[in-house]
């Protein structure tokens, strides 16, 4: 269902922000309070070093301010995202980002002070003060990072560089969102259509091949025309990552990205190596698509279109709720109770309207406030899958926020995609085994394979390119548009093999992917899919035993290192066989699909 105005959407399909702040005036009052509280951090700079009581009071004050700041931030970005044209909400978002930077600067002395106290005193304080014992993992993590932590004045200085180092990404985002004109093309029905990023992605799934190609080639033109600008921004982002790594004494920018979460670099390398060894599976899929689609040549813009267009079905949001809750039934009563709270308490903003942010997300953990989901509902199976994906994020945040104390009431990016993809897998199993249609089964297998291609192979392709770009720069080389394009082309050819026909546009993908500005983020999509495959298999095969392990994972937060959290749930990402199992799964799925065809 489409709505012209947000005012036309029934209340139950819009999220309720009043539970965070009744109005903007209340937000402003809280903002002023937090801003005025920041100078109080200076009074703790000496007392934190005096005794255990001073340490405890400093940590509690930090948590107090952090919780208030998180609520301010949550309200500001949720309000902004449903109306990007609203200057008031834009102003709130800008103000809270500046305040967050001031907060980080004000509290920058805490970690160096804990290091100065030292391990023996910290353990003595914990023996003396019961309330401090809960911080053991927090203290151990700081002590582990001692060699990469600077003095208080240097930490403050480094915190001040934060906004400047964000300039490449912020500029990239503005260019994409507000200043690039992709032009117009002839639409599927002969009408003139203005291209946007959402139109581009939708077009890739269109059954009209000529339309796919028109949009694809036109969409890439601005990136090709502005290749030097984007190369400069890309290079600036790489240099920012390298600056932070060198400032903190890391061996490399990869080491700097993985060490804070205690992720062994072998996990990253195992992923790249395992995909390299199993790349024939992706080549096989390209050849299958080419053959089934009956194409003489298969191009990058053909890789998303379905093999089974006659299987289209439309879903209302109410249909989706029923499917989601049924698919997640194996997770048990407490999980379903959390899911229903999300639906019933207006934690989902459902429909697309002018000025609303595109895509979908879950808002994450905010202590004292249940998480929210943003959707842009179009009624496709992909929307159902997106909803259950974001619900996975939501339940991860929901149970973490309810189970863990403030200090551990979050979870790292490394585990962030695991719960959401596990939910997608449970959806696939539910739909597949409740379908009596061979056509639907073929479509569902294709969807699963596409997920492996997009989330495992493609994100590892990005990860390999990102690793090369950092290492190339670390070796003292300068990146430019031609070097980036040629290297991306080389990696693309390795991944997609001889079956695919090259298009020069594809080699400029480096210029348009925002995740390359996220400092070794993308590999976690691939490892998340690997972990989710293990967890969902356990839930399906062992029932409540597997669900129990999953619930423990969802409730662990930051109370353990993420690699250990996953090991307790039954996933060892340091073992290459865990990664290779997903490649085996893809080959099995292709076997099943060929049999059904």
N, C-alpha and C positions, 0 to 999 in steps of 0.2 A: 504494500500500500504506500502511495506517495502523498506527501503533504507539502503544500506550498509555503506554509508558515508554521513556525514552531508553536504558535498560539493555537493552531488547529489540532494539534496532537493531543489525544486524551491523556489525562494526568498519569495514568498507570503505566504509560510507555515512556515517561520522562523521569530521570533520576531526581531524587529528593535531596537537595543540598541544604535545606533548612536544618537538618539534624547536625550539620557541621557548624554553620552560623545562620542565624535567623535572617540576616540581611547584610548588605555591604557595610553599613555603619558599625555593626558588631565586629565585622572583620577588621575594619580600620582601628577600632578600639583595641582589639587584641594585638594588631600589628604594632601600634604605638607602645603597648605594654612590653612586648618582647624586645622591641628596639631599645626601650629605656632600661631593660634588664641586662642587656649585653655588657655594659660597663662593670656590672657586678662581678664578672669573671675575674677582673684584675685583683679583687680582694682574696681570691682563692689561690693566686700564684705562689704565695708563701705558705699558707696554711696547709696546702696539699702535701708539702714536704715535712711538716712538723710531726704528725703521727697518723695512726690509722683512722682516727675520727675525722681528721682534716681531709684525708683521702676520700673517705666515704661521703662526706658532705659535698665535696667537689663533684663527685660522680653523680650524686642525686640531683644537684643543681643543673648539671649538664643535661641529664635526662629530662628534667622538668622543662627546660628551655627547648630542647629538641622536640619534645612531644607537641608543644604549642606551635612551634615553627612548622612541623609536619602538617598539622591541621590547617594552618594558614595556606601552606603550599597546595594542599589537596583542593581546598575550595577554589583557589585562584585558577589552577590549571583546568579543573573540571568546568568551571563557569566560562572560561575563555574558549574551551574546545567545542562548546555547543553554539558559539556565535563568535567566530574569528573576526568579524567586522565590528564588534562592540569595543570601542576605544576604552571604556571604563574597565572591562575585564582584561584588556591588553595591558592597561596601566597596573592593575593588581599583579599580573604575572611578572611584569618587569620589576615592580617594587619587591616582591618576595624573593626573586632571584638575587637582587642586590643584598637583601637582608640575610639570605642564606650565606652569601660570601662573607659578610661581616661576622656572622656567627662562627664560621669556620676559622676566621682570623682570631676572634676573641678566645676560642677554646684551643688554639693551636699549642698552648703550653702543656696540655694535659698529658699527651703521650710522652714527650721528653721528660716530664716530671716523674712519671711512672718508671721510666727507664733509670732515672737518677736514684729513685728509691731502691731499686734493685730487687733481685729475686728473693734473697734471704729475708729482707725486711717485709716484702709483700706477703710471704708465707707466714711470717710471724704475726703480721696484722690480721691475716685471715684466721689464724688460730685464736687470736684475741677477740675479734669482732665477728660474730656470726653472720651479720648482714653482708660482710665483704666476701664470704665464701662463694657466693653465687658468681662472683667475677673471675673465678679461677681460669676458665677458658679465655676470657677477655684479656687477663693479665698475661697468660702464656702466649697468646697470639702477639701481643705487643713486644714481649721479650724476644720472641722468635724473629721479629722484624727489627731488632736493635740496630744492626749494622746499616739499615736503610732509613733510619730515623735521624733527623737533623736536630740541632740545638733549637731551643724555643724561638730565638730571634730569626733563625734561618727558616724554620717551619712557618712563621708568620709571613716572612718575605715570599716563600713559595706559595702560600695561600693567596697572596695578593696577585700572583701571576695568573691565577685561575681564569678570570674573565678574559684576559688577553689571549691565552692559549685556546680559548673557545672561539676566537674570531674566525678561523677558517671554516669550522662547522656552521657557525651562525650565518656567515656570509653565503655559504653553499645552500643552506636551508632557505634563506631569503630569495636567492636567485631562483631556486626551483619553485618556490611557493608563490612568488609575487611578480617576478620580472621576466621569466622566460615566456615567450609567446610561441607555442607549438604550431600555431596556424590552424587551418581548416582542411578537411578532406571531404570527398563525397562519401556519405554514409551508406549503410547497407541497403537503404531503400531509395537511394538517389538524392537524398536531401543533403544540404551542406551541414557538416558537423564540426564543431570546434573541438580540437584535441586537448585533453588534459591527461594527467597521470592516470586517473581512474578510467578514462576512456581507453587509454593505451592498454591497460591490463585487461579490461573487458574485451577489447578487440582481439587479443591473443587467443581468446576462447571462442571467437566467432567461427561459424561454419563457412562463412563467405571468405574464401582464401584471398581473393583479390583485395577485399576490404582489409583483411589482416595485414597484408603487405603494404597497402597505402598508409595505414596508420603507423605501422612499424617504422617505415623509412622516414616519414615526416616527423615522428616523435624524436628520432635521434638527431635530426638536423641541428637543433640549437646546441647540443653537446659537441657535435663535430665542429660547428662554427666557433664555439667558445672554448675549444679544447685547451688553449693556452691558459685561459683564466681558471678553468677547472684543474688543470695540472698544477698551477701555482697554489691553489687552495689545498689540493691533495698533498703536495709536497710540504706545505706549511703545517698540515696536520701531522704528517710523519715526523717532521722536525720537532714538533711539540712533544710527541710521545718520547722521542729520543732524548730531548732535554730533561724531561722528568726522570727518565731512567738513569741518565748520567748524574743528575743532581743528587739522586738517592743512592748512587753507588752500585747499581745493578750491572750485571754482565751484558745485558741486552734489553731492548724494549720488550721482547717476548718474556724474558725473565721478570721484568718489572710488572707486566700485566698478569702473570700467573702466580707469582710468589705470594702476594697479599692474601690469596685464598688457599695457599699451600697446595697448588696444583702442580704436580711434576711436569716438567716440559716434555717428558716422554709421552704424556697423554696427547699433546698436540701433534708430536711427530708420529706417534703410532697411528693417529687418525689419517694424516696425510699419506703415510706409507701404505696403510691398509687399503685405502681407496685406490692408490696407484697400482697396487697388486691386483685389485678386483675391478679395475676400470672396464674390463671386457663386458661386465654385466650392463654397464651404461651403453656401451657400443651396441650390445644385443638389443636393448630397448629402442634405440634410435632406428636400427634396422627393422624391428618389428613394426614400429609406427609407420615407417615409410612403406612397408609392404601392405599393411592392413588399410592404410589410407589410399593405396593405389597410386602413389606419387612416383614420377620419374626422378624427382629431386626433392629432398626434404630440407627445409630451411629452418633457422632458429625460430622464426615466427610460426612454424608449424608444430612446434614441440608442446604446445599447451592445449591445442584443440582436442576435443574428445574423439575417441574412436567410435563412440556409440551415441550420436546426437539424438537418436530417437528415444533415448532414455530420460529426457528432461522431465522434471516434476516440480511443481510449485508447492511451497510450504508456508502456511501462516505462522506467525510467531507462537500462537497457541499450539499448533502442531509440533513446533520445535521444542516447546517446553515438555510436552509429553514424551517425545523421542529422547530428549536429553535425560530426563529423570529415569526412564526405563533402562536406557543404556548404562547409566551409572548405578543401577540397583545393586550390582555385585560389590560395590564399595561399602555397603552397609547403612544402617539406620542413621547414624550420626552425620555421615557425609550427605545423605539425601536431605536431612533436616537443614543443613547449612545451605544446600542448593535452593531449597524452597524459600528460605529466608531472603535470599538474594532476589528471587522472583517476586515475592510478596511485599517486600519493603522498599520497592522502587529503587533498586540498586542498578538497574539496567536502563540506559538511554537507547531506545530501539531504532528510531527511524531517521532517515537522512532528511535534512532540510538545508536551505541555502545558508552558507556561512559556517556550517558545522564541519568539524575536522573529519577527514575521510578515514577509512580503515576501521580498526577495532583495537581495543586494549583493555586490560584490567589495571586498576589504579594502584595495586600493591598494598603493603602493610602500612597502616597509619594507626598507632595505638589509640584505642578507644573508639574508633570509627570503622564500621564494616566496609570492605572494599567495594568499588563500583566497576561496572563494565560499560564501555562505549561500543555501540554497534551502528551499522548503517544497513538496515535490513532490506534485502531485495527478494527474499523468498526462495533462494536456491538451496541446493544441498550443501554448497560451499558455505552458505550463511549458517546452516545448522552446524556444520563442522567448526566454523569460527566461533559460534556461541559456546559449544562444548569445550573448545580449546580455551577460551577466555574464562570459562567457569572453572577450569583446572587451575589457572592462575589465581582466581578468586578464592577457591577453597584452600589453596596453599597459603595464601595470605590470611584467610579467615582462621584456620587452625593454628598457624604460627602465632598470630596476634593474640589468640585466646589461651595458648598453652605456655608460651615462653615469657619470661620476665623482660622488661624493657630492653635490657642490654643485648638480648638475643632475638628480639622480636622483628627480625628481618631475615632474608636469605640471599645468598650471593647469586649473581647472574648465572654462574656455572650450573646451578640446579634449577634455575627459574623456568626453563622450558620443559622440564621433565614431567611435571604434573599435568600440564596442558596437553602434551602429546600423548601421554598415557590415556587421557580422556578421549582423544581422537581415535586411538586404537580400540578402545572399548565401544565407541560408536560404530566403527567399522564392523566389529564382531557381531554386535547386536543387529545391525541392518542386514549383514550377510546371512546370518543363520536364521533370520526371520523372514527371508525373502524366498518365494517359490518361483521367482522369475529368473530364467537363465540370463536374460538381457540385463536385469538389475545386478545380478552377480558379476557379470563381466564388467559392468560399469564400476562396481565397487572395488574390484581387483585393480582396475585401471587407476582409480582414484588413489588407492594405497601405493601403487607403484609410483605414481606422479609425486606423492608426498616424499617417498624415498629419494627420488630424483632431485626434487626441489630443496628438501631439507638436509639431506645427507650428502649427495654428490655435488650439487651446485654450491652449497655453503662451504664444503671442503675445498672446492675450486676457488671460491673467494678467499678462504683461509690460506691456501697455498700462495695466491697472488699477494695477499696482504703481508705474509711472512717475507716473501721475496722483496717487496717494496721497502719494508723496514730494514732488512739486511743490506740491500743495495745502498740505501742512504747511510746506514751506519758505517759502511766501508768507505765513506767520503765521496760518494758519487752524487750527482745532481739529477733529480728526476725532471723530465719534460714530457710533453704530450706524445711525442713520437716513441720515446722509450716505453712509456706506460702502455701505449696502444699495441706496440709490437710484442711486448711481454704477455699482455692479456691474450693476444691472438695465439701465441705459442701454447699457453696453458689451455685455452679453449679447444685447440686442435687435439691436444692429448686427451682431453676428457670426452669429446664427442666423436672422435675417430673419423674414418674415411667416408662413412655413410652420409654425413651431413654436408650440405652445400654451404660454403662460407658466404657470409654477408659482412661487408666491411663495417656496417653499423654496429654489429654485435661487439666488435673489438673496442668500442668506446663505452662499454658498460661500466668500466672503472670510473667514468666521469659522472655517472648518475646514481650510484649506489650509496646511500647515506651511511650504511654500516661500516664503510671503510674509514669513517671518522670516529669510530667507537673503540679503537684501540684493542684489537684482537677479541672482538665480540663474536664474530660469525661462527667460529668453530664450535661454539657452545650450542648452536642449533643442532649441529650434527651429533655431538656427543649426547645432547638431550634426547634425540630420537633413538640413539642406541640404547640409552638407559631406559627410556619409556618402553621400548620393545621387550626388554627383559622383565620389567615390572608388570606390564599388562599381560604378558604370557603367564607370569606367576599367579596373577589374580584370576585369570580364566581357568588355569589348570588346577589351582589349589584352593580356590574359593576364599573363605574368610581368613585363612592363613596368609595368603598373598595380600588380601585387602588390609589385614592387620599390619603387615610390614609397610604397606603404602601409607597407612594412616600415621604410623610412627615417623616416616619420612616427612609427611606433610606438616607434622607438628614439631620438627626438630629445630627449625630456624637456623640461627648461627651458633647453636650450642655445641656443635662439632665442626671440624673442617669438612667441606662439602664432599671431598673424595671419600672420607670416612662415613659420612651420612649415607652415601650411596652404597658403600660396601656393606653397611649394616642392613640395607634393604635388599642386598643380593646382587649388586652391580659392581663389577671391578673394571673400571675403565683403563687401568694400567695394563690389562691383559688384552693383547691384540685379538685373541679369539672372540672376545665379547663384541668387538667391532665387526669382525669378519662374519659373525652370525647374522648380522643385518643384510650383508651382501648375499649370503646364502638364502635368506628369506625372500629377497627380491627375485632371485633365480627360480625359487619354488613358485612364487606368484606368477612369473612369466610362463612357467610350465603349465600351471592351472589355467591360465588365460588361453593358452594355445589349445589346450584340451577342450575348453568350452567353445572356442571358436570352431 
